[in-house]
C-alpha cells in the first residue's frame, strides 16, 4: 500500500495574532495538513488551545486537514468537542489513556465513530510495543522526537530506531514524527520510515516556507519506502478526504 508524503506545519510556531493569515500562508506554500497542539497544563506543563472551529473556517474541508495533537490527561473528554468543531484527525497519547486505566482501543473506536482519523502518540520514553494491542485500528502513530509540551526543542536522533520498528511492523500505517524537524534533520526521519512530517519553526521561520516544505516532501518521496509521488491528483486526494 503506497503512502502519501504529508507535510504538516505546526501552528504552535505561527504568529498567533494573524493565525488566519498564517493558515492561508501555509496552505499556499504547499502544506497538506495543519498540526494543532492542544495542551491542558496537566499532561504536559504548558497550556495551549486553538479555536478549532475558527481554524476550520479558515481552512475549509477539502483545502486542508486539521491534525489535532491532544496533549491532555483525559483525551476521551475531548472527542465530541473536537469533532463538532471540525477536526479531521485526533491524536491521543497512549500514556494519558493507560494512566487513567482506560482502553486505547475503545478510544480509537470513539474517535472513528465521530468521523475523525485516529492516531496515537508516543513520548520519547515510550516503546513501540505500547501500540501493539490496538495498532490494527489506528490510522497513524506519532513518534515524538522531543519531550512534548514546548516548541523549538532540539531533535532527538535516538528516536529513529523506534520509527524504523514501527515502519517494519506496520508498513501500511502513516508514521508521523514531530519535534525539532528542519530541512537538516528531515532526511534521517524519512530514511527511518516516517511519511508524515510535523515541523514548526523549521517551516514557519524559514526564509522560504514553500521551499522548506518542498525539501521535506522530497526527502520522504526519495526515502526508498512505498510512498506516492506528490502529483496534483494525490495532493487533492489527501487534502480532500480526512479518512483517506
Secondary structure, 3 states (H helix, E strand, C coil): CCEECEEEEEHHHCCHHHHHHHHHHHHHCCCCEEEEEEEECCCCCCEECCCHHHHHHHCCCCCCEEEEEEECCCHHHHHHHHHHHCCCEEEEEHHHHHHCCCCHHHHHHHHHHCCCEEEEEECCCCCHHHHCCCHHHCCEEEEECCCCCCCCCCCCHHHHHHHHHHHHHCCCCEEEEECCCCCCCHHHHHHCCCCEEEECHHHHCCCCHHHHHHHHHHHHHCCCCCEECCCHHHHHHHHHCCCC
